[in-house]
Amino acid sequence: MPAAAKSPSASKHVMTDWDPEDESRWDSRLAWRTLAISTYSMVLAFCVWFLVSAIAPRLGAIGFDLTTSQLYWLTAMPGLSGGIIRLVYMFLPPVVGTRRLVGWSSLLYVIPMVGWFFAVQNPNTAYGVLIALAIACGIGGGTFSGYMPSTGYFFPKRLSGTALNLQAGIGNLGMSVIQIVGPVLMTFGLFGITWIAPQHTSSGDLWVHNAAIFFVPWAIVAAVLAFVFLKDVPVKANFRQQIDIFGNPNTWLMTLMYVMTFGLFSGFSAQFGLLINNTYGATSRFAGMADLPSGATYAFLGPLIASIVRVAWGPLCDRFGGALWTFVSGVGVAGTLVWAALFLNPSDPGQFPGFLWAMLVFFFFSGIGNAGTFKQMPMIMPQRQAGGAIGFTAAIASFGPFFVGVALSSMSASTWFWICAVYAAVCAVICWFQYARPAAPFPG
């Protein structure tokens, strides 16, 4: 039966008699349209969230006098604010509805982009202003905890792994998009804005402000699409009703799992370019040597790999369950972080490939875990609780860029990598006994 014939009745913006588990009360075309538009908006959200990580490595070249510690803190702040904003957004889907959530969020992305557009044109911009703009970029990371539960309302459990990981994986690609497209946009004039002169560097002219302003029109398009084509489903709950997720032990255990996967992934992705520069590149002990690697060249690879893997593993999670893959991820993350730690005190820049490959394999395993965890939650919890748990776990995990940035600025990188490896190993053990082993109490 075609979707149009079996669509639930609807008011102008709100669906009624909606139940994804009942084919006669589920509009598949609306569900996939919602996924497409909200995912498009989420790509832009992650571009905003990681905008600072694309700009920060270029600030020294265009005249900003910032220390290594200041750059780490600057890159870490979107993670801090993103996590805090996620703690708010996790409650919004059943309160404001999908349509307004996506529409107004898309417009909010414009604020930090315009701010950075002006700030980078003046190397005398106060560090406090840069920190404030970095905090504003957290809106891009924060909306994830609203978008994902909202999307979960539109799909039956049998498709939850595919749908949620399509959205999360493609959305996460925004991290790579800004790190790939950003440096390219900085090399030429854009939109005919000829009245802004390029900034002169030793390696040529740069238009760093382009990376910020380029995505503004696309964010406005996302808002228009949301307000015109999206609808809300009748899932409603106030704040008091939603906090029942904290009485479910699985909320806390799945938070540990998702911090191990997405928290470490997002944290090391945000700091990857600076970590390369400070360990093997121009600001390392090898400064002045020829042919040193540049962090900007490799920064996009982590988000790209993890995001593609997350999309690819969605159907596999639907088929085999998410718990197995979360366990595999925990083992892989622990092992690869130990591998990478062995290359963080190099005696020769020729050791860089060993570190690079360790990190790329780490991003691969983190992508598997990101897919596995999001399949688990809809399977082991009721629908509304699963939506709230997804929002909460995503909120806590999004502090990853902040904590990784703070850790790298306050202790040796190798020490931090070993700490993270031990944490991942503990998570793998918990996952095995609680979710993945035969006869586990909560298989998912």
Secondary structure, DSSP 8 states (H G I E B T S, - for coil): --HHHH---B-SSBB-S--TTSGGG--HHHHHHHHHHHHHHHHHHHHHHTHHHHHHHHHTTTT----HHHHHHHHHHHHHHHHHHHHHHTTSHHHH-HHHHHHHHHHHTHHHHHHHHHHTT-TT--HHHHHHHHHHTHHHHHTHHHHHHHHHTTS-GGGHHHHHHHHHHHHHHHHHHHHHHHHHHTTS--TT-TTS--EEETTEEE-TTHHHHTTHHHHHHHHHHHHHH--B-S----HHHHGGGGGSHHHHHHHHHHIIIIIHHHHHHHHHHHHHHHHTSTTSTTTT-SS---HHHHTTHHHHHHHHHHHHHHHHHHHH-HHHHHHHHHHHHHHHHHHHHTTSS-SSGGGHHHHHHHHHHHHHHHHHHHHHHHHHHHHHS-HHHHHHHHHHHHHHHTTHHHHHHHHHHHS-HHHHHHHHHHHHHHHHHHHIIIIISTT-SS--
